[in-house]
Amino acid sequence: MSAIHPLIADQVSRSFGATAAVEAASLTLEPGEITALIGHSGSGKTTFLRLLAGMERPDRGQILSGDTVLASDTQHVPIEKRNIGLVFQDFALFPHMTALENVMFGLRGTAKPDRMKIAEKWLDRLGLTSRRDAYPHHLSGGEQQRTAIARALAPNPVAILLDEPFSGLDPSMRDRVREAALSAVRDAGMPALLVTHDASEALVHADSIAVIDRGKILQTGTPDALYHQPQRVEVAKALGPVHSIDLESLPGQWRAAIGSTTGTVHYRPEAIQLGTGEPVMVRGSKLAGAVTEVALALDETNTVYAACQPGAPLLPGDQIQATINPSLVFDFTPKMT
């Protein structure tokens, strides 16, 4: 087997008219790792993926597989010659082909017995052996998506790019399908990019995360680093709820724990911990799945928002105590040097 190389975007830019869809974006996809690219709608996620795939040509910068240049301002390897696997939300299976035939289709140029053997291996790896002879309209959404991923992995591509691949699945099957599919992708050992707008998906399933906003990659790192040490408020917000408050509105003990006394800080709801500490009053609460969201009045005009494990009902007017976890409080105020 040939060596597997990183897939690298180096200062890549792409504009459409006066609009910069991707601007000086750099990202390295390492072999055997899943990198999640997360951002809101219109942030440049899909354009960046299309640049890596060869569906778009960069205006500036270059894309490389190891030392091999795939795109630059002077050359462009077309999509059909890059050997990059692609998986989209809509599956894009051939309706007149069985699951086995769909996977074999990506192996053109290989002897038929070998094509069948490779396709059967990937169908088995993704739990689809019993569905090999089924046509797409007889497959569930999850089975169709796993077939599409098997087809993308079968040719042993230099990288695999997945564009919101699970967002169209029913929530009841999404977790199971995603776990099986991404486990197969990771085991294949190639660089992988998972484009998503789902913060939970990125945090739970990716080895690293890149946050993109207005075409610029703002920060990359491990899920833990980006969640707990965002460098900008846009990065913090991309990975979960964040609220803002003036430090002077907080109780003295909270300000002391944070280590600052003036300015605006941003905090995650789970930073507010109930049970001991400063007295606060419940303004309201609501169950939000695995957590209860609670609005807490610090005084007549200032409110903080907490997320805690469901427990005894918290009613408006209840007096409770709360502390703040400074590791989930972020101060992005420029520091004087």
C-alpha positions, 0 to 999 in steps of 0.5 A: 500500500502506498504511503498516505499523506496529509491533505493541505490547504495553504492560504487558499482564497476563492471569490465570486465577484466581489464576494470572498467565499474563502479567504486565506484559509489554511488547514492540514488534514492528517491521515487517520484523523477526522477534522470537523469544519464547522460554521454557520450557513454561508460561512464558506464551509462547502466552498472550502470542501469544493476547493479541496475536491477540485470542484472549484479552482482557488484564486490564490494559495495552493492545495497539496497531497503531501508534496504533490500540488493539486491546485495553485495559481498555475496548475489544477488537477481536475476532480476526476484525477485527484482520487478524493472520496466525496460523500454528500447529504443526498447520498447520490446513489445510482437508483438502477444499481444494487448496493454492491454495484454502487460500491463497485462503480467507483472501482472502474479499471480494476478487474471485476473479481477484485472489484467485487471482493473490495466492494464486499469488504467495505459493505461488510465493514459498514454492516451491509452484507445482507443488503448487498443486492438491495436497490437504493429505494429498498434501503433505509436512509441510514443504509443508503448513507453507509453505502455511499460511504463504502463507495467513497472508501473502496477506491482507497482515496488519498482523502475523504470529504463529507459534506453534512453527511448525516443531517438528512437522517432521522434523529432516531438512526443518526447516532448509530449510522454516524458512529458506524460510518465515522469509525470506518472512515477513521480505520481507513487511515486517510485524511478526512474532513467532516463539514458540519453545522452541528457543534455536538457532532464536531465535539463528540466525533472529530479528532480536531475542529476548524471553525470557519466564519466569513471564509476565514478559518479562525481557529483549529485544535482539539475539541477540548481546546476549542471548547475551553480555550476559544480565542474569539467569541465567534469560535466560542459561539460556534461550539455551543451557547454563550452568553455575555454580561458586564463583570460589574454586574456579577457578585464579588465572589464571582468576579474574584474567581474570574480574576477580573473586575471590569469589562464584558465577559462571555460564559457558557451556561454550565459555568453557572453551578447551583447549590452553594455560593452567592444568593440568586433568584430563579426567574424561570426554568425549562427542561431542554432534553438532558439539561434544565435551562435556568434564568437567574436574577442577580438583581432587578436588572441583571440575569444570568443563564445556567444549564444544569442536570434536571432535578427538583423543579425550580420555580420563579421566585425561588431563592437558591445559591450559585457559583461560577466556574472561571474555566468556562468564562472567556474574556476577549477584551484586547490586552494592553502590551 
